[in-house]
C-alpha cells in the first residue's frame, strides 16, 4: 500500500517522480483503510539527511500490508546542523514532544556520524537515550540502523561496541541462521547487504546478552538481530536501506578528503561492490590523481558519471521483504489507538508468541 503524503516534505515529490506510489492526504481521507504511524528519527549528517529520508521511506512504501503508512520524521538535539538543514527540519519535521502526545505504531532510528571514541560522550547521547526509553514503553517495535543499534545495546545492556582495525566497507554475502523467525519469512536464505562502519558488535557477545541473532556474514559479522522478546527491538548493523549509488557516494567523499589533504592515504575501494570494469576506471583515476599531485597540477574530475550504469543493487528485494515482515507484525500487534501499543491478549514480553 502507498505512503501518504500527509505533509509537504520534498521527499514525497522525489519518490513520486521515481515512480513510487504516493497517496495525497485528500485521497487518503476517503479510503477506509487502517493507518500505521511510523516515527523516523533522522540523525544523519546534513549531506545525507534527505537521501536517508528517501531510502527508508522507499522501503516502508514498498510494503504490501493493507494499510496507509504515515511517516513522521523528527530529529534530536546535539547534532551539528548547517542553516539549510536547520531550515529543512524546521519546515518539514515534527517534534519528539508532539509525537509522544500523538503516539506511534513503530519507530525507525537512523545511524549518525560520531566524533568521540565513546558514544556516551556524543552531544546527542542523552536525547537519544530518552527516545529509547520512551519507545520501549510506548512503541510496539523500534528498528535501529547501525550506530543506533550500537547505542541501543550500550544503553540497555552496558556493552560498548568494539573498534575494528579497519573500516568494514562494501557489500557482503549473508546467511539466515534462524529461518523460522517471522522477520525473515519468505526471504532468500542467502543475500547481500552493504556495510559501512568502523565498529562492531560480535555475535558471541550479543548472544551472551540474550540478543537473538537472525542474519550473519562470515566476513562482515552480524547484520540482523532482535531483542530477547523477538520483536520490540530490531537491530541492523548493515545498511539494507542503501541505494545502489550510496557506497560510491561514500567512496567519492573519501577521495575528496584525500584531494583536500584531510587524510594522508588514498582510500581503498569498498569490497565486493564495484564491477571489474568499474574497478579499472577507479584504479586508472587513482593513478591519474597521484600523477597530478606529483606534477603539482589539478587532478581530474571524479569519474562518477562513468560508474553509475555499472552499479548493481543486490540487496533491495530482501530488504523490502524484511521491512514488509516487520510492518506486517506491527500491523497485527498494535491497537488501533496508537497510545496503546499492545492489543488485549498480546504478551508484551513475547509479542510474536515465539
Residue pairs with C-beta under 8 A, 6 or more apart in sequence:
1 33
1 63
1 64
1 65
1 66
1 67
1 68
1 69
2 20
2 21
2 22
2 23
2 61
2 68
2 69
3 12
3 15
3 20
3 21
3 22
3 23
3 57
3 60
3 61
3 69
3 71
4 22
4 23
4 24
4 25
4 28
4 35
4 68
4 69
4 70
5 12
5 16
5 22
5 23
5 24
5 25
6 25
6 28
6 70
7 92
8 91
8 92
9 53
9 73
9 92
10 50
10 92
11 50
11 53
11 54
11 57
12 22
12 57
14 50
14 54
15 22
15 54
15 57
15 58
15 61
16 22
18 58
20 58
20 61
21 61
22 61
23 31
23 68
28 68
31 68
33 66
33 67
33 68
34 66
34 67
34 68
34 331
34 336
35 67
35 68
35 69
35 70
36 65
36 67
36 68
36 69
36 70
36 105
36 106
36 327
36 330
36 331
36 334
37 70
37 72
37 102
37 103
37 104
37 105
37 106
37 338
38 60
38 69
38 70
38 71
38 72
38 104
38 105
38 106
38 107
38 108
38 327
39 71
39 72
39 74
39 99
39 104
39 106
39 107
39 108
39 139
40 53
40 56
40 57
40 71
40 72
40 73
40 74
40 107
40 108
40 110
41 74
41 75
41 76
41 107
41 108
41 109
41 110
41 128
41 131
41 148
42 49
42 52
42 53
42 73
42 74
42 75
42 93
42 110
43 75
43 76
43 79
43 109
43 110
43 111
43 112
43 124
43 128
43 147
43 148
44 51
44 52
44 110
44 111
44 112
44 113
45 79
45 80
45 112
45 113
46 81
46 82
46 84
46 85
47 253
49 85
49 88
50 88
51 243
51 246
52 110
52 241
53 73
55 241
55 242
55 243
55 246
56 71
56 108
56 110
56 241
57 71
58 241
59 240
59 241
59 319
59 320
59 323
60 69
60 71
60 108
60 323
60 327
61 69
62 320
62 323
62 324
63 69
63 320
63 323
63 324
63 327
63 328
64 324
65 324
65 327
65 328
65 331
67 327
67 331
69 327
72 94
72 99
72 102
72 104
73 92
73 93
73 94
74 93
74 94
74 95
74 96
74 99
75 89
75 93
76 96
76 124
76 127
76 128
76 131
77 123
77 124
77 127
78 122
78 123
78 124
78 125
78 126
78 127
78 128
79 112
79 123
79 124
80 123
81 89
96 130
96 131
100 134
100 138
102 338
103 138
103 337
103 338
103 339
104 135
104 138
104 139
104 338
105 139
105 140
105 330
105 331
105 334
105 338
105 341
106 139
106 140
106 141
106 142
106 143
106 326
106 327
106 330
106 334
107 131
107 135
107 139
107 141
107 142
107 143
108 142
108 143
108 145
109 128
109 131
109 142
109 143
109 144
109 145
109 148
109 152
110 145
110 148
111 145
111 146
111 147
111 148
111 239
112 122
112 124
112 147
112 148
114 122
114 147
115 122
116 122
117 163
118 160
119 125
119 147
119 150
119 151
119 154
119 160
119 161
120 154
125 151
128 148
128 151
128 155
129 151
129 155
132 142
132 151
132 152
132 155
132 156
135 142
136 142
136 156
136 232
138 339
138 341
139 341
140 231
140 232
140 330
140 333
140 334
140 341
140 342
140 351
141 231
141 232
141 233
141 234
141 326
141 329
141 330
141 333
142 152
142 232
142 233
142 234
143 234
143 236
143 326
144 151
144 152
144 233
144 234
144 235
144 236
145 236
145 239
145 241
146 196
146 197
146 236
146 237
146 238
146 239
147 197
149 201
149 225
149 235
149 236
149 237
150 161
150 199
150 201
152 233
152 235
153 159
153 161
153 201
153 206
153 209
153 211
153 235
154 160
154 161
157 209
157 211
159 201
159 205
159 209
161 199
161 200
161 201
162 199
162 200
162 201
162 202
163 198
163 199
164 197
164 198
164 199
164 200
167 196
167 197
167 198
168 195
168 196
168 197
168 198
168 200
168 220
168 221
169 195
169 196
169 197
169 247
169 250
169 268
169 270
169 271
170 194
170 195
170 247
170 270
170 271
170 272
170 273
171 192
171 193
171 194
171 195
171 247
171 270
171 271
171 272
171 273
171 314
171 315
172 192
172 193
172 194
172 195
172 217
172 219
172 220
172 238
172 271
172 272
173 190
173 191
173 192
173 217
173 218
173 219
173 272
174 190
174 191
174 192
174 193
174 215
174 216
174 217
174 220
174 223
174 238
175 189
175 190
175 215
175 216
175 217
175 218
176 184
176 187
176 189
176 190
176 214
176 215
177 213
177 214
177 215
177 216
178 184
178 212
178 213
178 214
179 189
181 212
181 214
181 226
181 230
181 354
182 325
182 329
182 352
183 214
183 224
183 226
183 231
183 234
183 322
183 325
183 326
183 329
184 214
184 215
184 224
184 322
184 325
185 325
186 321
186 325
187 318
187 321
187 322
187 325
188 317
188 318
191 314
191 315
191 317
191 318
192 272
192 314
192 315
192 318
193 215
193 217
193 220
193 223
193 238
193 239
193 240
193 315
193 318
193 319
194 238
194 239
194 240
194 242
194 246
194 247
194 273
194 315
195 220
195 223
195 237
195 238
195 239
196 239
196 247
196 250
196 270
197 237
200 221
200 237
201 221
201 222
201 237
202 221
202 222
203 213
203 216
203 221
203 222
206 213
206 222
206 225
207 213
210 228
211 225
211 226
211 227
211 228
211 235
212 225
212 226
212 227
212 228
212 230
213 222
213 224
213 225
214 224
214 225
214 226
215 222
215 223
215 224
215 225
216 222
216 223
217 223
220 237
220 238
221 237
222 237
223 236
223 237
223 238
224 234
224 235
224 236
224 237
224 238
224 322
225 235
226 233
226 234
226 235
227 233
227 235
229 348
229 349
229 350
229 351
229 352
229 354
230 350
230 351
230 352
230 354
231 329
231 333
231 351
231 352
232 351
234 326
239 246
240 315
240 318
240 319
240 322
240 323
241 319
242 315
243 313
244 311
244 312
244 313
245 308
245 311
247 270
247 273
248 273
248 274
248 304
248 307
248 308
248 311
250 270
251 267
251 269
251 270
251 282
252 302
252 304
254 263
254 267
255 266
255 267
255 289
255 302
256 302
257 263
257 267
258 265
258 266
258 267
258 289
259 289
259 299
266 286
266 289
266 290
269 279
269 282
274 282
274 307
274 310
274 311
275 310
275 311
275 312
277 310
278 307
278 310
278 311
281 303
281 306
281 307
281 310
282 303
282 307
285 300
285 302
285 303
288 299
288 300
289 299
289 300
292 298
292 299
292 300
293 299
329 351
329 352
333 341
333 342
333 343
333 346
333 351
334 341
334 342
334 343
335 341
335 342
335 343
335 344
341 348
342 348
342 351
347 353
